């Protein structure tokens, strides 16, 4: 049962609409999705289509984390909603139970939000080289919205988080759209919508920068300068901040009557630590992580975890370096710290200026808005609760090292980082301590690898001791470790 759908000609049997009221159509027929909580379950399964969503995540997505607010049998209610959805969709094998959760087996192209986000990501990549094509893609993408709010009418905290994420992404995409319009000389057409956007977002300096430029190019220079002064006073009064350098410079150039460009270059942070030059024995894990992180149009998360000394942190950095060409707008890195402080640092690296007293919720919303429309890789290492630092924005991705299983989203790709195989342990020792020393004492090397538990961090430390003491034999190091 396959039919051609309207958006970009995707051939799938079912079409799901998230950008507006939640809807489903099959062969041109509207599907009755039932009561609101049933729709909330469908939404939770649609946003990571084809991935397993644990039942406990569905429960929290409908009723929140406070179990005092849960119904008497939340798992049973989830099962009832799934049963009714299965009947409504008319494909018994489409929505299946597996491993403590449920999976909705539809392709990403069957859900409007992923086609929309893919078009926006392509437009962002083309905005400088081919602004006309970028504008065409953005106009088509915005045509997918059937209302101002995504998942309109769908209850539950999971749907609300989805609405917030998509609203932030829509605002960022609108800014790109009007930036491109100004670059193409369409300032008269952009002026009205930019005025509405500026009124709705009084503290968004990029929106106001675009509005000032549109006013100036439409011959309303005095109004542009008056609006700049109003913005400066508002930021000082409400946030204790001066306008950013980009806005202040634009106002000054308008005041002097100079020509001003439309498109503003955004910062491209590169915060990754140096790569490990002698990483061995992880080729399979690297391939699997790369494949997940390069998934087009998605926001993948790869979790790397293992025992202390397994090298999950080094592997995360190595993988990030391997895929950084897919994230030309920058790479962010956090190796510890409180969520609020890390978010503030990330925002500064992305060219934003968060207020010192801003709550975490506000920082999180601004963070996702700053990432929307950009292709940025986020690497988080050793943070107990990394969820608030994950981008959750199409085109961006994250690598998380050392998080507990519950600290990752349900659709994350989890990779176990264990000890090295014996031959890989020998290779690591040879690279650091010298191949000839390892070749001369194979039995002592095997014993050293076993003493180190075949863990790369311990092996690297032992090999470093050998490299620093050329007079030692491997057997002497093993005896020294036994006495330590």
C-alpha positions in Angstrom: 0.0 0.0 0.0 2.1 2.9 -1.3 0.8 6.3 -2.6 2.7 9.4 -3.7 2.3 12.2 -1.2 2.3 15.9 -1.9 5.5 17.2 -0.2 8.6 16.5 -2.4 6.8 13.4 -3.9 7.6 10.9 -1.2 6.0 7.5 -1.8 4.6 6.1 1.4 1.3 4.7 2.5 0.6 6.9 5.5 1.2 10.6 5.9 1.6 12.2 9.3 1.2 15.9 10.1 2.9 17.3 13.1 3.3 21.0 12.1 -0.1 22.1 13.3 -2.9 19.8 14.7 -1.7 16.2 14.8 -3.2 14.4 11.8 -2.8 11.2 9.8 -4.0 10.3 6.3 -4.0 7.0 4.5 -4.8 6.9 0.8 -6.3 10.3 1.0 -8.5 9.3 3.9 -8.4 11.1 7.2 -7.5 8.7 10.1 -9.5 9.1 13.3 -6.7 9.3 15.9 -9.1 9.2 18.9 -8.9 11.0 22.2 -6.1 13.5 23.2 -4.0 11.1 25.3 -4.0 8.6 22.4 -2.8 11.4 20.1 0.0 12.1 22.7 1.2 8.5 22.5 1.3 8.7 18.7 3.2 12.0 18.8 5.8 10.4 21.2 6.2 7.5 18.7 6.4 9.8 15.6 9.1 12.2 16.7 11.7 9.4 16.6 10.0 7.3 13.9 11.2 3.7 13.6 13.0 3.8 17.0 12.0 2.0 20.1 10.3 4.3 22.7 10.4 2.8 26.3 7.1 2.5 28.0 8.3 4.5 31.0 9.2 7.4 28.7 5.7 7.3 27.2 4.3 7.4 30.7 6.4 10.4 31.7 5.6 12.0 28.4 1.9 11.9 29.1 1.7 12.5 32.8 5.1 13.9 33.9 7.8 12.7 36.2 5.7 13.0 39.4 4.2 9.6 39.8 1.6 11.1 42.2 -0.1 12.5 39.1 -0.1 9.2 37.3 -3.3 7.1 36.8 -3.7 3.9 38.7 -2.3 1.7 35.9 -0.3 4.0 33.5 1.4 1.1 31.7 -2.0 -0.5 31.1 -3.4 2.8 29.8 -0.4 3.1 27.4 -1.2 -0.4 26.1 -4.8 0.5 25.6 -3.9 3.6 23.6 -1.4 1.6 21.5 -4.1 -1.0 20.8 -6.5 1.6 19.6 -3.9 3.4 17.5 -3.0 0.1 15.8 -6.6 -0.4 14.8 -7.0 3.2 13.6 -3.9 3.0 11.4 -5.1 -0.2 9.8 -1.7 -1.9 9.7 -1.2 -4.5 12.4 2.5 -4.8 11.9 3.1 -1.0 11.8 3.0 -0.4 15.6 4.7 -3.2 17.5 5.7 -3.9 21.1 9.4 -4.8 21.7 11.8 -4.9 24.6 9.8 -2.8 27.1 8.5 -0.3 24.7 6.9 0.4 21.4 8.1 1.1 17.9 6.2 2.8 15.0 7.7 1.5 11.8 7.2 4.4 9.5 10.0 6.1 7.5 11.1 9.7 8.5 9.8 10.9 5.1 6.3 10.0 6.1 6.3 12.7 8.8 6.1 16.3 7.7 8.4 17.7 10.4 11.4 15.8 9.1 10.8 16.8 5.5 10.5 20.4 6.8 13.7 20.3 8.8 15.6 18.6 6.0 14.6 21.5 3.6 15.6 24.1 6.2 19.0 22.4 6.8 19.6 22.4 3.0 18.6 26.0 2.8 21.0 27.0 5.6 23.8 25.3 3.8 23.1 27.2 0.6 22.3 30.6 2.0 25.6 32.1 1.0 26.4 30.2 -2.2 22.9 30.2 -3.7 20.5 32.5 -1.8 17.7 32.2 -4.5 17.6 28.4 -4.1 17.8 28.8 -0.3 14.8 31.0 -0.4 12.9 28.6 -2.6 13.5 25.8 -0.1 12.5 27.9 2.8 9.2 29.1 1.2 8.4 25.5 0.4 9.3 24.3 3.9 7.1 26.9 5.6 4.3 25.8 3.4 4.2 22.6 5.4 3.0 24.4 8.5 -0.8 24.0 9.0 -1.0 26.4 11.9 1.2 28.5 14.2 1.7 25.7 16.8 3.1 22.2 16.2 1.2 19.3 17.9 -1.7 21.7 18.5 -4.1 20.2 21.0 -1.9 17.3 22.0 -1.5 17.1 25.8 1.4 16.1 28.0 4.9 17.4 28.8 6.6 15.5 25.9 4.3 17.2 23.4 5.0 20.6 25.1 8.7 20.1 24.8 8.3 19.2 21.2 6.3 22.3 20.6 8.9 24.5 22.3 11.7 22.9 20.2 9.8 23.3 17.0 8.8 26.9 17.8 12.5 27.8 18.5 13.5 26.1 15.2 10.8 28.0 13.3 12.0 31.3 14.7 15.5 30.6 13.7 14.4 29.5 10.2 12.4 32.7 9.8 15.5 34.7 10.6 17.4 32.9 7.9 14.5 33.4 5.5 14.4 37.2 6.0 18.2 37.4 6.0 18.1 35.7 2.6 15.3 38.1 1.4 17.4 41.1 2.3 20.5 39.6 0.5 18.3 39.2 -2.6 17.0 42.8 -2.3 13.5 41.9 -1.3 13.5 44.4 1.6 10.1 45.9 0.8 8.5 42.4 0.9 10.3 41.5 4.2 9.6 44.7 6.1 6.1 44.0 7.2 6.7 40.5 8.5 9.9 41.6 10.2 8.0 44.3 12.0 5.5 41.8 13.4 8.4 39.5 14.4 10.3 42.3 16.1 7.1 43.2 18.1 6.7 39.5 19.1 10.3 39.1 20.2 11.4 42.4 21.8 14.7 41.1 23.1 15.8 39.1 20.0 18.7 41.2 18.7 19.0 39.3 15.4 15.4 39.9 14.5 15.9 43.6 15.3 19.1 43.8 13.3 17.2 42.5 10.3 14.3 44.9 10.9 16.6 47.9 11.2 18.3 47.0 7.9 14.9 46.5 6.1 13.7 49.9 7.4 16.9 51.6 6.3 16.8 50.0 2.8 13.1 51.1 2.4 14.2 54.7 3.0 12.9 54.8 6.6 16.3 55.6 8.2 15.1 57.9 10.9 12.6 55.2 12.1 15.4 52.6 12.0 17.6 54.7 14.3 14.7 55.5 16.6 14.0 51.7 16.9 17.7 51.1 17.7 17.6 53.6 20.5 14.4 52.0 21.9 16.0 48.5 21.7 19.2 49.8 23.5 17.1 51.3 26.3 15.0 48.2 26.6 18.0 45.8 26.8 19.6 48.1 29.4 16.4 48.3 31.5 15.4 44.6 31.3 18.7 42.8 31.0 21.4 45.3 32.0 23.1 44.8 28.6 24.2 46.9 25.7 23.2 45.7 22.1 25.6 43.3 20.5 28.5 44.6 18.4 26.7 43.5 15.2 23.6 45.5 16.0 25.5 48.5 17.3 27.8 48.5 14.3 24.8 48.3 11.9 23.2 51.3 13.6 26.4 53.3 13.4 26.8 52.6 9.7 23.1 53.5 9.1 23.8 56.8 11.0 26.8 57.5 8.8 24.9 56.6 5.6 27.3 53.7 4.7 26.4 50.7 2.6 25.6 47.7 4.8 25.5 44.0 3.9 22.5 41.8 4.7 24.0 38.5 5.7 25.9 38.3 9.0 28.6 35.7 9.5 27.9 33.6 12.6 30.6 32.3 14.9 31.8 28.8 14.3 33.2 27.5 17.6 35.8 24.7 17.6 36.1 23.5 21.2 37.1 19.9 20.6 40.2 18.7 22.6 43.1 17.3 20.5 42.5 13.9 19.0 44.3 10.8 20.3 46.9 9.9 17.6 47.4 6.3 18.6 43.8 5.0 19.1 43.6 1.3 18.4 41.0 -1.4 18.5 37.9 0.7 18.1 37.4 0.7 14.3 34.0 -1.1 14.6 32.7 1.3 17.2 33.9 4.3 15.2 32.2 3.1 12.1 28.9 2.6 14.0 29.1 6.0 15.7 29.9 7.8 12.4 27.0 6.1 10.6 24.6 7.3 13.3 26.0 10.8 13.5 25.9 11.4 9.8 22.2 10.6 9.5 20.7 13.3 7.3 17.9 15.5 8.6 18.0 14.0 12.1 19.4 15.0 15.5 21.2 11.9 16.5 22.7 11.1 19.9 25.5 8.6 20.4 26.2 7.4 23.9 29.6 5.8 24.8 29.9 4.1 28.1 32.2 1.5 29.7 34.2 0.8 32.8 36.7 3.3 34.2 39.8 3.2 32.0 38.0 1.9 28.9 38.7 5.1 27.0 35.1 6.2 26.3 36.2 9.9 26.7 39.0 9.5 24.2 36.8 7.6 21.8 34.2 10.4 22.0 36.7 13.0 21.0 38.1 10.8 18.2 34.6 10.2 16.8 33.9 13.9 16.9 37.0 14.7 15.0 36.1 12.0 12.4 32.7 13.5 11.7 33.4 17.2 12.1 33.2 17.8 8.3 29.5 17.0 8.6 29.1 19.9 11.1 30.6 22.9 9.4 28.9 25.4 11.8 31.1 24.3 14.7 31.7 21.8 17.5 30.9 22.4 21.2 32.6 20.5 24.1 31.8 20.2 27.8 33.9 18.1 30.1 32.0 18.8 33.3 30.2 21.5 35.2 26.6 22.5 36.0 24.0 22.5 33.2 23.3 26.3 33.5 27.0 27.3 33.4 27.7 25.0 30.4 24.6 26.3 28.6 25.8 29.9 29.1 29.2 29.0 27.8 27.8 27.3 24.8 25.6 30.3 24.1 28.6 32.7 24.2 30.5 30.4 21.8 27.5 30.6 19.4 27.5 34.4 19.5 24.7 34.9 22.0 24.9 36.9 25.3 22.9 35.2 28.0 22.0 37.2 31.1 23.9 36.2 34.2 20.8 35.5 36.2 18.9 33.7 33.4 17.2 30.4 34.6 18.2 27.1 33.1 14.9 26.9 31.2 15.5 30.2 29.5 19.1 29.3 28.6 17.9 25.9 27.2 15.3 27.6 25.0 17.9 30.2 23.7 20.4 27.4 23.2 18.1 25.4 20.9 17.0 28.6 19.1 20.7 29.5 18.5 21.4 26.0 17.1 18.3 25.8 14.9 19.2 26.2 11.2 22.9 25.4 12.0 24.9 22.1 11.8 26.7 21.9 15.1 28.2 18.8 16.9 28.0 18.8 20.7 30.3 16.6 22.8 29.4 16.0 26.4 31.8 14.1 28.7 31.4 13.1 32.3 28.2 15.0 33.1 25.7 13.1 35.2 22.6 14.6 33.5 23.4 15.6 30.0 19.9 15.7 28.6 19.6 19.5 29.0 22.8 20.0 26.8 21.7 17.9 23.9 20.8 20.0 20.8 17.5 18.3 19.8 17.6 20.3 16.6 17.6 18.8 13.1 21.1 19.0 11.5 22.9 18.9 14.9 24.1 15.9 16.8 25.7 14.9 20.1 28.2 12.5 21.4 27.9 11.7 25.1 30.5 9.8 27.1 30.1 8.4 30.6 26.3 9.0 31.0 24.1 6.6 32.8 21.6 4.8 30.5 18.8 6.9 31.9 20.7 10.1 31.1 20.2 9.6 27.3 17.0 10.1 25.2 15.1 6.9 24.3 16.2 7.0 20.6 20.0 7.4 21.4 22.4 4.9 19.9 24.2 3.3 22.9 27.6 1.8 22.3 29.4 -0.2 25.0 33.2 0.5 25.2 34.9 -2.5 26.8 38.5 -3.7 27.2 40.7 -4.2 24.2 41.3 -7.5 22.5 44.8 -8.9 23.4 46.3 -8.2 20.0 45.0 -4.6 20.2 46.5 -4.2 23.7 49.9 -5.3 22.3 49.5 -2.8 19.4 48.9 0.0 21.8 51.8 -0.9 24.0 54.0 -1.1 20.9 53.0 2.3 19.6 53.7 4.1 22.9 56.6 2.1 24.3 58.3 0.9 21.1 57.7 -2.1 18.9 61.1 -3.6 19.5 60.6 -3.7 23.3 57.3 -5.4 23.0 58.6 -7.9 20.4 61.5 -8.9 22.7 59.4 -9.8 25.8 56.1 -11.3 24.5 55.3 -13.2 27.7 55.9 -10.2 30.0 53.9 -8.0 27.6 51.0 -10.5 27.8 51.2 -10.4 31.6 51.3 -6.5 31.6 48.2 -6.4 29.4 46.4 -8.7 31.8 47.5 -6.7 34.8 46.1 -3.6 33.1 42.8 -5.4 32.5 43.3 -4.7 28.7 41.9 -1.2 29.5 43.4 1.5 27.2 43.9 4.2 29.8 45.9 1.8 32.1 47.8 0.4 29.2 48.7 3.8 27.9 49.9 4.8 31.4 52.1 1.7 31.7 53.5 2.2 28.2 54.3 5.8 29.1 56.3 4.6 32.1 58.3 2.3 29.8 58.9 5.0 27.2 60.2 7.3 30.0 62.5 4.6 31.4 64.4 3.0 28.5 66.6 1.0 30.9 63.5 -0.9 32.3 62.4 -4.2 30.9 58.7 -5.0 30.6 59.2 -7.7 33.2 60.6 -5.2 35.6 57.6 -2.9 35.1 55.2 -5.9 35.8 57.1 -6.6 39.1 57.0 -2.9 40.0 53.2 -2.8 39.4 52.7 -6.0 41.5 54.4 -4.3 44.5 52.6 -1.0 44.1 
